[in-house]
Each structure stands twice: as C-alpha cells, then as structure tokens.
C-alpha cells in the first residue's frame, strides 16, 4: 500500500509553467508504476502521462506531448509533472496515481491504478 499527496497547483497565465509534485509514503515508491490524470468540470477524467517504476519509460497523451514532462525521484519517494506552455484547456484537477500490479509496467488506463491522490487544481487563465 502507498499513500499519495499532490501539491503545486495554482493559477497561472497561458504560456506559463508549473510543476506538480506527488509525495508517496507507506511503501517503497519504486515498486509502483505511476501516472497523472486530470478532470475538467463536466468532463471525464483523462490520462495525461505515465512513468515506469524505474523512470526509464514514459508515455504522454497527445494533448500534452512536447509540453509536459513526467519524472520521478525514487530516493525521495516523489513523482513530478512539469507543465510548460500551459493552455486554458489544461485547466483541470490533476491527480497522481500508482499501481503495484506486477503486470502493469506503464499504463494509460485508470482502472490499472489502485492508489490515488486527492487532486490539485490547475487553472490557466488570462
């Protein structure tokens, strides 16, 4: 089991950058694949980015590819989502998630994730 807590959200202008953090506790963080999802008002939660246990493999939704970077520091039990060139359509509550399932090395499917943070609000507006 692992507990997750997001931080770093806030209000920024289009084109600005923001870094979200996901602090993990309870178990060795390197045992869990990790992902970021987001949910805008009136919309379904959608996949943003995922990273393997070692951090070697990453994957991004087309909507954020080239702008967002997912990373992790297993020595600090922390995952990150660096968001650059933010757009108004990036406005959402962002959630980090972790999967300890052996068969899941990296996943875009939220059903594969067992542990979720409480979310942090990101608002991009002029």
DSSP file (Angstrom, degrees, kcal/mol; ACC not computed):
  #  RESIDUE AA STRUCTURE BP1 BP2  ACC     N-H-->O    O-->H-N    N-H-->O    O-->H-N    TCO  KAPPA ALPHA  PHI   PSI    X-CA   Y-CA   Z-CA
    1    1 A X              0   0    0      0, 0.0     2,-0.3     0, 0.0   114,-0.0   0.000 360.0 360.0 360.0 151.7    0.0    0.0    0.0
    2    2 A X        -     0   0    0     24,-0.2     2,-0.4    96,-0.1    24,-0.2  -0.995 360.0-141.9-147.7 145.6    1.0    3.6   -0.6
    3    3 A X  E     -A   25   0A   0     22,-3.1    22,-1.9    -2,-0.3     2,-0.4  -0.914  19.3-159.8-110.5 138.8   -0.4    7.0    0.1
    4    4 A X  E     -A   24   0A   0     -2,-0.4     2,-0.4   112,-0.4   114,-0.3  -0.918  10.9-177.0-122.8 143.0   -0.2    9.8   -2.4
    5    5 A X  E     -A   23   0A   0     18,-1.6    18,-2.5    -2,-0.4     2,-0.2  -0.944  12.5-151.7-142.4 120.0   -0.5   13.6   -2.0
    6    6 A X  E     +A   22   0A   0     -2,-0.4     2,-0.3    16,-0.2    16,-0.2  -0.544  20.5 164.1 -88.2 153.4   -0.3   16.1   -4.8
    7    7 A X  E     +A   21   0A   0     14,-1.9    14,-2.7    -2,-0.2   113,-0.1  -0.967  40.2  69.3-155.3 165.4    0.9   19.7   -4.5
    8    8 A X        +     0   0    0      1,-0.3    11,-0.2    -2,-0.3    14,-0.0   0.354  60.6 134.4 106.2  -4.3    2.0   22.6   -6.7
    9    9 A X        +     0   0    0     12,-0.1    -1,-0.3    85,-0.1     2,-0.3  -0.207  22.1 123.6 -70.7 168.4   -1.3   23.5   -8.4
   10   10 A X  E     -d  122   0B   0    111,-0.7   113,-2.7   110,-0.1     2,-0.5  -0.987  59.1 -53.4 167.8-169.1   -2.4   27.1   -8.8
   11   11 A X  E     +d  123   0B   0     -2,-0.3     2,-0.3   111,-0.2   113,-0.2  -0.882  55.4 161.6-103.0 123.7   -3.5   29.9  -11.1
   12   12 A X  E     -d  124   0B   0    111,-2.7   113,-2.5    -2,-0.5     2,-0.2  -0.896  35.5-109.0-135.9 165.4   -1.2   30.8  -14.0
   13   13 A X    >   -     0   0    0     -2,-0.3     3,-2.2   111,-0.2    73,-0.2  -0.590  50.3 -80.4 -90.9 156.0   -1.4   32.6  -17.3
   14   14 A X  T 3  S+     0   0    0      1,-0.3    73,-0.2    -2,-0.2    -1,-0.1  -0.292 119.5  27.2 -53.8 137.0   -1.3   30.9  -20.7
   15   15 A X  T 3  S+     0   0    0     71,-3.0    70,-0.6     1,-0.3    -1,-0.3   0.209  96.8 119.8  92.4 -14.5    2.3   30.1  -21.7
   16   16 A X    <   -     0   0    0     -3,-2.2    70,-2.3    70,-0.2    -1,-0.3  -0.191  57.2-125.1 -76.6 173.0    3.5   29.8  -18.1
   17   17 A X        +     0   0    0     67,-0.2     2,-0.3    68,-0.2    67,-0.2  -0.851  23.1 179.8-120.1 156.2    5.0   26.8  -16.4
   18   18 A X  E     - B   0  83A   0     65,-2.5    65,-3.3    -2,-0.3     2,-0.5  -0.982  15.6-147.6-153.2 143.4    4.0   24.8  -13.3
   19   19 A X  E     - B   0  82A   0     -2,-0.3     2,-0.3   -11,-0.2    63,-0.2  -0.969  11.4-158.9-119.5 122.1    5.4   21.8  -11.6
   20   20 A X  E     - B   0  81A   0     61,-2.6    61,-2.2    -2,-0.5     2,-0.4  -0.741   7.6-155.6 -94.3 144.2    3.2   19.4   -9.7
   21   21 A X  E     -AB   7  80A   0    -14,-2.7   -14,-1.9    -2,-0.3     2,-0.4  -0.912   8.4-161.9-119.5 148.5    4.6   17.1   -7.1
   22   22 A X  E     -AB   6  79A   0     57,-2.7    57,-2.5    -2,-0.4     2,-0.4  -0.904  11.5-159.9-130.8 102.4    3.3   13.7   -5.8
   23   23 A X  E     -AB   5  78A   0    -18,-2.5   -18,-1.6    -2,-0.4     2,-0.4  -0.696   9.5-160.8 -86.4 130.6    4.7   12.7   -2.5
   24   24 A X  E     +A    4   0A   0     53,-2.9     2,-0.3    -2,-0.4   -20,-0.2  -0.866  14.3 168.0-114.4 144.9    4.4    9.0   -1.7
   25   25 A X  E     +A    3   0A   0    -22,-1.9   -22,-3.1    -2,-0.4     3,-0.1  -0.967  47.0  53.3-147.0 162.1    4.6    7.2    1.6
   26   26 A X  S    S+     0   0    0     -2,-0.3     2,-0.3   -24,-0.2   -24,-0.2  -0.196 105.6  27.4 108.8 -40.8    3.9    3.8    3.1
   27   27 A X  S    S-     0   0    0    -24,-0.1     2,-0.4     0, 0.0   -24,-0.1  -0.914 102.5 -67.1-144.0 168.5    5.9    1.5    0.8
   28   28 A X    >   -     0   0    0     -2,-0.3     3,-1.9     1,-0.2     4,-0.1  -0.477  43.1-147.0 -62.4 118.3    8.9    1.7   -1.4
   29   29 A X  G >  S+     0   0    0     -2,-0.4     3,-2.0     1,-0.3    -1,-0.2   0.800  92.1  68.0 -61.3 -31.7    7.9    4.1   -4.2
   30   30 A X  G 3  S+     0   0    0      1,-0.3    -1,-0.3    44,-0.2    -2,-0.1   0.623  87.3  69.3 -67.1 -11.5   10.0    2.3   -6.8
   31   31 A X  G <  S+     0   0    0     -3,-1.9     2,-0.5     2,-0.0    -1,-0.3   0.534  93.3  73.0 -78.7  -6.7    7.6   -0.7   -6.5
   32   32 A X  S <  S-     0   0    0     -3,-2.0    68,-0.2    21,-0.2     2,-0.2  -0.926  71.7-140.0-120.4 129.0    4.8    1.3   -8.2
   33   33 A X  E     -E   99   0B   0     66,-2.3    66,-2.6    -2,-0.5     2,-0.3  -0.532  33.4-148.0 -69.9 152.6    4.3    2.5  -11.7
   34   34 A X  E     +EF  98  51B   0     17,-2.3    17,-2.9    64,-0.2     2,-0.3  -0.943  20.0 177.7-133.2 148.0    2.9    6.0  -11.7
   35   35 A X  E     -EF  97  50B   0     62,-2.4    62,-2.5    -2,-0.3     2,-0.4  -0.969  20.1-137.8-143.5 161.1    0.5    8.1  -13.7
   36   36 A X  E     +EF  96  49B   0     13,-3.1    12,-2.4    -2,-0.3    13,-1.6  -0.977  23.3 176.9-118.6 135.0   -1.0   11.5  -13.9
   37   37 A X  E     -EF  95  47B   0     58,-2.8    58,-3.2    -2,-0.4     2,-0.3  -0.876   9.4-157.8-128.2 162.5   -4.7   12.1  -14.8
   38   38 A X  E     -EF  94  46B   0      8,-2.4     8,-3.1    -2,-0.3     2,-0.4  -0.985   5.0-160.7-142.6 154.9   -6.8   15.2  -15.0
   39   39 A X  E     -E   93   0B   0     54,-2.0    54,-2.4    -2,-0.3     2,-0.2  -0.959   5.6-162.5-140.2 119.2  -10.5   16.1  -14.9
   40   40 A X    >   -     0   0    0      4,-0.4     3,-2.2    -2,-0.4    52,-0.1  -0.628  45.7 -76.5 -92.7 156.9  -12.1   19.3  -16.1
   41   41 A X  T 3  S+     0   0    0      1,-0.3    -1,-0.1    -2,-0.2     3,-0.1  -0.277 118.2   7.8 -55.3 130.9  -15.6   20.3  -15.0
   42   42 A X  T 3  S+     0   0    0      1,-0.2     2,-0.3    -3,-0.1    -1,-0.3   0.499 113.1 100.6  77.4   3.8  -18.3   18.3  -16.8
   43   43 A X  S <  S-     0   0    0     -3,-2.2    -1,-0.2     1,-0.0     2,-0.1  -0.818  75.7-103.6-120.7 160.2  -15.7   16.0  -18.4
   44   44 A X        -     0   0    0     -2,-0.3    -4,-0.4     1,-0.1     2,-0.2  -0.429  48.2 -92.3 -74.4 154.1  -14.5   12.5  -17.7
   45   45 A X        -     0   0    0     -6,-0.2     2,-0.3    -2,-0.1    -6,-0.2  -0.489  51.3-160.9 -66.1 135.7  -11.1   12.0  -16.1
   46   46 A X  E     -F   38   0B   0     -8,-3.1    -8,-2.4    -2,-0.2     2,-0.1  -0.894  19.5-103.2-126.6 152.6   -8.5   11.6  -18.8
   47   47 A X  E     +F   37   0B   0     -2,-0.3   -10,-0.2   -10,-0.2     3,-0.1  -0.433  35.3 168.7 -70.6 141.8   -5.0   10.3  -19.0
   48   48 A X  E     -     0   0B   0    -12,-2.4    13,-2.6     1,-0.4     2,-0.3   0.701  58.4 -22.1-117.4 -56.0   -2.1   12.7  -19.0
   49   49 A X  E     -FG  36  60B   0    -13,-1.6   -13,-3.1    11,-0.2    -1,-0.4  -0.990  49.8-160.1-159.4 156.0    1.2   10.9  -18.5
   50   50 A X  E     -FG  35  59B   0      9,-2.3     9,-1.9    -2,-0.3     2,-0.3  -0.975   3.0-165.8-142.1 155.3    2.7    7.7  -17.1
   51   51 A X  E     -FG  34  58B   0    -17,-2.9   -17,-2.3    -2,-0.3     7,-0.2  -0.999  21.5-118.9-144.7 142.7    6.1    6.5  -16.0
   52   52 A X    >   -     0   0    0      5,-2.4     3,-0.5    -2,-0.3    54,-0.1  -0.179  38.7 -96.5 -75.4 171.5    7.5    3.1  -15.2
   53   53 A X  T 3  S+     0   0    0     52,-0.4   -21,-0.2     1,-0.3    -1,-0.1   0.864 125.5  40.4 -58.2 -39.7    8.9    2.0  -11.9
   54   54 A X  T 3  S-     0   0    0    -23,-0.1    -1,-0.3    20,-0.0    20,-0.1   0.647 108.9-121.5 -83.2 -15.8   12.5    2.8  -12.7
   55   55 A X  S <  S+     0   0    0     -3,-0.5    -2,-0.1     2,-0.2    17,-0.1   0.447  83.5 113.3  87.1   0.7   11.6    6.0  -14.6
   56   56 A X        +     0   0    0      1,-0.1     2,-0.5    -5,-0.1    -3,-0.0   0.875  69.0  53.1 -73.5 -37.8   13.2    4.8  -17.8
   57   57 A X        +     0   0    0     48,-0.1    -5,-2.4     2,-0.0     2,-0.3  -0.857  65.1 173.7-106.4 131.9    9.9    4.5  -19.8
   58   58 A X  E     -G   51   0B   0     -2,-0.5     2,-0.3    -7,-0.2    -7,-0.2  -0.930   9.1-169.8-131.7 158.2    7.5    7.4  -20.1
   59   59 A X  E     -G   50   0B   0     -9,-1.9    -9,-2.3    -2,-0.3     2,-0.3  -0.993   5.5-163.6-149.8 142.3    4.3    8.0  -22.1
   60   60 A X  E     -G   49   0B   0     -2,-0.3   -11,-0.2   -11,-0.2     2,-0.1  -0.940  25.6-111.5-131.2 147.6    2.2   11.0  -22.8
   61   61 A X    >>  -     0   0    0    -13,-2.6     3,-1.6    -2,-0.3     4,-1.3  -0.474  37.2-117.0 -66.0 147.8   -1.3   11.9  -24.1
   62   62 A X  T 34 S+     0   0    0      1,-0.3     3,-0.2     2,-0.2    -1,-0.1   0.824 112.0  64.3 -57.7 -31.8   -1.1   13.6  -27.5
   63   63 A X  T 34 S+     0   0    0      1,-0.2    -1,-0.3     3,-0.0   -15,-0.1   0.707 115.1  27.8 -67.6 -20.5   -2.6   16.7  -26.0
   64   64 A X  T X> S+     0   0    0     -3,-1.6     3,-2.3   -16,-0.2     4,-2.3   0.463  85.6 127.9-119.4  -5.6    0.4   17.3  -23.7
   65   65 A X  T 3< S+     0   0    0     -4,-1.3     4,-0.1     1,-0.3   -16,-0.0  -0.299  80.1  16.9 -59.0 131.7    3.2   15.7  -25.6
   66   66 A X  T 34 S+     0   0    0      2,-0.5    -1,-0.3     1,-0.1     3,-0.1   0.229 125.8  58.3  89.8 -13.8    6.1   18.1  -26.0
   67   67 A X  T <4 S+     0   0    0     -3,-2.3    17,-1.9     1,-0.1     2,-0.3   0.705  98.4  53.6-113.8 -36.2    4.8   20.4  -23.3
   68   68 A X  E  <  -C   83   0A   0     -4,-2.3    -2,-0.5    15,-0.2     2,-0.4  -0.763  60.0-164.1-105.2 149.1    4.6   18.2  -20.2
   69   69 A X  E     -C   82   0A   0     13,-2.5    13,-3.0    -2,-0.3     2,-0.4  -0.982   5.1-156.8-133.7 122.5    7.4   16.0  -18.7
   70   70 A X  E     +C   81   0A   0     -2,-0.4     2,-0.3    11,-0.2    11,-0.2  -0.790  25.2 156.9 -95.6 140.8    6.7   13.3  -16.1
   71   71 A X  E     -C   80   0A   0      9,-1.9     9,-2.9    -2,-0.4     2,-0.3  -0.939  22.4-152.9-151.5 171.1    9.6   12.2  -13.8
   72   72 A X  E     -C   79   0A   0     -2,-0.3     2,-0.5     7,-0.3     7,-0.2  -0.995  11.8-153.8-151.3 150.1   10.2   10.6  -10.5
   73   73 A X  E >>> -C   78   0A   0      5,-3.1     5,-1.8    -2,-0.3     3,-1.1  -0.889  12.0-174.8-123.5  96.6   12.8   10.6   -7.8
   74   74 A X  T 345S+     0   0    0     -2,-0.5     3,-0.4     1,-0.3   -45,-0.3   0.767  82.8  61.0 -67.8 -25.1   12.6    7.2   -6.1
   75   75 A X  T 345S+     0   0    0      1,-0.2    -1,-0.3    -3,-0.1    -2,-0.0   0.776 113.8  37.3 -69.8 -24.5   15.2    8.2   -3.5
   76   76 A X  T <45S-     0   0    0     -3,-1.1    -1,-0.2     2,-0.2    -2,-0.2   0.372 106.7-127.2-104.1   0.9   12.8   11.0   -2.4
   77   77 A X  T  <5 +     0   0    0     -4,-0.5   -53,-2.9    -3,-0.4     2,-0.4   0.897  68.2 127.2  53.0  44.2    9.6    8.9   -2.9
   78   78 A X  E   < -BC  23  73A   0     -5,-1.8    -5,-3.1   -55,-0.2     2,-0.3  -0.994  46.0-159.7-137.4 136.7    8.3   11.7   -5.1
   79   79 A X  E     -BC  22  72A   0    -57,-2.5   -57,-2.7    -2,-0.4     2,-0.3  -0.792  15.6-159.0-107.8 157.8    6.8   11.9   -8.6
   80   80 A X  E     -BC  21  71A   0     -9,-2.9    -9,-1.9    -2,-0.3     2,-0.4  -0.951  18.3-161.3-136.9 153.5    6.6   15.1  -10.7
   81   81 A X  E     -BC  20  70A   0    -61,-2.2   -61,-2.6    -2,-0.3     2,-0.6  -0.894  14.3-161.1-133.2 105.8    4.7   16.6  -13.6
   82   82 A X  E     -BC  19  69A   0    -13,-3.0   -13,-2.5    -2,-0.4     2,-0.6  -0.777   9.6-165.0 -86.7 122.5    6.5   19.5  -15.2
   83   83 A X  E     +BC  18  68A   0    -65,-3.3   -65,-2.5    -2,-0.6     2,-0.3  -0.940  10.8 175.4-116.5 115.9    4.0   21.5  -17.3
   84   84 A X        +     0   0    0    -17,-1.9   -67,-0.2    -2,-0.6   -68,-0.1  -0.757  60.5  20.9-114.4 162.5    5.3   24.1  -19.8
   85   85 A X  S    S-     0   0    0    -70,-0.6    -1,-0.2    -2,-0.3   -68,-0.2   0.896  85.1-157.9  48.8  48.8    3.5   26.3  -22.3
   86   86 A X        -     0   0    0    -70,-2.3   -71,-3.0    -3,-0.2     2,-0.3  -0.245   8.5-159.5 -63.7 143.3    0.2   25.9  -20.4
   87   87 A X    >   -     0   0    0    -73,-0.2     3,-2.2    -3,-0.1     4,-0.3  -0.830  32.0-109.8-119.1 157.0   -3.0   26.5  -22.2
   88   88 A X  G >  S+     0   0    0     -2,-0.3     3,-1.8     1,-0.3    36,-0.4   0.846 117.5  63.2 -54.5 -33.8   -6.5   27.3  -20.9
   89   89 A X  G 3  S+     0   0    0      1,-0.3    -1,-0.3   -49,-0.0   -49,-0.0   0.572  88.7  69.9 -70.8  -7.3   -7.6   23.8  -21.9
   90   90 A X  G <  S+     0   0    0     -3,-2.2    -1,-0.3    34,-0.1     2,-0.2   0.543  70.5 120.6 -81.2  -7.8   -5.1   22.4  -19.4
   91   91 A X    <   +     0   0    0     -3,-1.8     2,-0.3    -4,-0.3    32,-0.2  -0.399  41.1 105.4 -61.1 123.3   -7.4   23.7  -16.6
   92   92 A X  E    S- H   0 122B   0     30,-1.9    30,-2.6    -2,-0.2     2,-0.6  -0.969  76.4 -79.5-178.2 170.3   -8.4   20.8  -14.5
   93   93 A X  E     -EH  39 121B   0    -54,-2.4   -54,-2.0    -2,-0.3     2,-0.5  -0.858  49.2-146.5 -87.4 126.4   -8.0   19.0  -11.2
   94   94 A X  E     -EH  38 120B   0     26,-3.0    26,-1.9    -2,-0.6     2,-0.4  -0.830  15.1-169.6-102.7 132.1   -4.8   16.9  -11.6
   95   95 A X  E     -E   37   0B   0    -58,-3.2   -58,-2.8    -2,-0.5     2,-0.3  -0.941  11.7-149.2-120.0 138.2   -4.5   13.5   -9.9
   96   96 A X  E     -E   36   0B   0     -2,-0.4    21,-2.3   -60,-0.2     2,-0.3  -0.806  20.7-173.5 -99.2 152.6   -1.5   11.3   -9.4
   97   97 A X  E     -EI  35 116B   0    -62,-2.5   -62,-2.4    -2,-0.3     2,-0.3  -0.971  10.9-154.2-144.6 155.2   -1.9    7.6   -9.2
   98   98 A X  E     -EI  34 115B   0     17,-2.2    17,-2.0    -2,-0.3    16,-1.5  -0.977   0.4-159.9-134.9 146.7    0.1    4.5   -8.5
   99   99 A X  E     -E   33   0B   0    -66,-2.6   -66,-2.3    -2,-0.3    14,-0.1  -0.992  11.3-178.6-128.2 126.0   -0.1    0.8   -9.5
  100  100 A X        +     0   0    0     -2,-0.4     2,-0.3   -68,-0.2    -1,-0.1   0.297  43.4 128.1-100.5   7.6    1.6   -2.0   -7.7
  101  101 A X    >   -     0   0    0     11,-0.3     3,-1.4     1,-0.1   -68,-0.1  -0.482  58.8-140.0 -69.8 128.9    0.3   -4.7  -10.0
  102  102 A X  T 3  S+     0   0    0      1,-0.3    -1,-0.1    -2,-0.3    -3,-0.0   0.852 100.9  53.1 -57.6 -38.1    3.2   -6.8  -11.3
  103  103 A X  T 3  S+     0   0    0      1,-0.1     2,-0.9     2,-0.1    -1,-0.3   0.624  93.8  82.2 -75.7 -12.6    1.7   -7.0  -14.8
  104  104 A X    <   +     0   0    0     -3,-1.4   -71,-0.3     1,-0.2     3,-0.1  -0.821  40.3 155.2 -99.9 104.4    1.5   -3.2  -15.1
  105  105 A X  S    S-     0   0    0     -2,-0.9   -52,-0.4     1,-0.4     2,-0.3   0.789  80.5  -9.9 -90.9 -34.6    4.8   -1.6  -16.0
  106  106 A X  S    S-     0   0    0    -54,-0.1    -1,-0.4   -73,-0.1     2,-0.3  -0.895  74.7-177.9-163.4 133.8    3.2    1.5  -17.5
  107  107 A X        -     0   0    0     -2,-0.3   -56,-0.1   -73,-0.2   -48,-0.1  -0.996  32.1-164.9-145.6 145.3   -0.5    2.2  -18.2
  108  108 A X  S    S+     0   0    0     -2,-0.3     2,-0.5   -61,-0.1   -61,-0.2   0.374  72.7  95.7 -98.5  -1.5   -2.8    4.8  -19.7
  109  109 A X    >   -     0   0    0      1,-0.1     3,-1.8   -63,-0.1     4,-0.2  -0.819  64.5-152.5-100.9 121.4   -5.9    3.2  -18.1
  110  110 A X  G >  S+     0   0    0     -2,-0.5     3,-1.7     1,-0.3    -1,-0.1   0.774  93.0  68.8 -64.4 -25.1   -7.1    4.5  -14.8
  111  111 A X  G 3  S+     0   0    0      1,-0.3    -1,-0.3    -3,-0.0    -2,-0.0   0.710  92.1  61.8 -65.0 -19.0   -8.5    1.0  -13.9
  112  112 A X  G <  S+     0   0    0     -3,-1.8     2,-0.5   -13,-0.0   -11,-0.3   0.550  89.3  85.7 -82.3  -7.7   -5.0   -0.2  -13.7
  113  113 A X    <   -     0   0    0     -3,-1.7   -14,-0.2    -4,-0.2     3,-0.1  -0.828  50.5-178.4-102.4 132.2   -4.2    2.2  -10.9
  114  114 A X        +     0   0    0    -16,-1.5     2,-0.4    -2,-0.5   -15,-0.2   0.693  66.1  51.6 -99.5 -24.6   -5.0    1.2   -7.3
  115  115 A X  E     -I   98   0B   0    -17,-2.0   -17,-2.2  -112,-0.0     2,-0.4  -0.955  62.3-176.2-125.8 136.2   -4.0    4.3   -5.3
  116  116 A X  E     -I   97   0B   0     -2,-0.4  -112,-0.4   -19,-0.2   -19,-0.2  -0.965  19.3-131.9-133.5 144.6   -4.9    7.9   -6.0
  117  117 A X        -     0   0    0    -21,-2.3  -112,-0.2    -2,-0.4     3,-0.1  -0.277  34.6-105.8 -80.9 177.6   -4.1   11.3   -4.5
  118  118 A X        -     0   0    0   -114,-0.3   -23,-0.1     1,-0.2  -113,-0.1   0.611  61.7-115.2 -83.7 -13.1   -6.7   13.9   -3.6
  119  119 A X        -     0   0    0    -23,-0.1     2,-0.4     1,-0.1   -24,-0.2   0.097  17.6-126.9  96.0 151.7   -6.0   16.1   -6.6
  120  120 A X  E     - H   0  94B   0    -26,-1.9   -26,-3.0  -113,-0.1     2,-0.3  -0.999  24.1-119.0-137.3 136.6   -4.7   19.6   -7.0
  121  121 A X  E     - H   0  93B   0     -2,-0.4  -111,-0.7   -28,-0.2     2,-0.5  -0.568  24.1-172.3 -81.2 130.5   -6.3   22.4   -9.0
  122  122 A X  E     -dH  10  92B   0    -30,-2.6   -30,-1.9    -2,-0.3     2,-0.5  -0.990   4.9-176.6-119.8 122.2   -4.6   23.9  -12.0
  123  123 A X  E     -d   11   0B   0   -113,-2.7  -111,-2.7    -2,-0.5     2,-0.6  -0.980   7.9-169.2-123.2 124.4   -6.2   26.9  -13.6
  124  124 A X  E     +d   12   0B   0     -2,-0.5     2,-0.3   -36,-0.4  -111,-0.2  -0.944  30.4 137.6-115.0 111.5   -4.8   28.6  -16.7
  125  125 A X              0   0    0   -113,-2.5    -2,-0.1    -2,-0.6   -38,-0.0  -0.997 360.0 360.0-155.1 149.3   -6.4   31.9  -17.5
  126  126 A X              0   0    0     -2,-0.3  -113,-0.1  -113,-0.2    -1,-0.0   0.433 360.0 360.0 -80.2 360.0   -5.5   35.4  -18.6
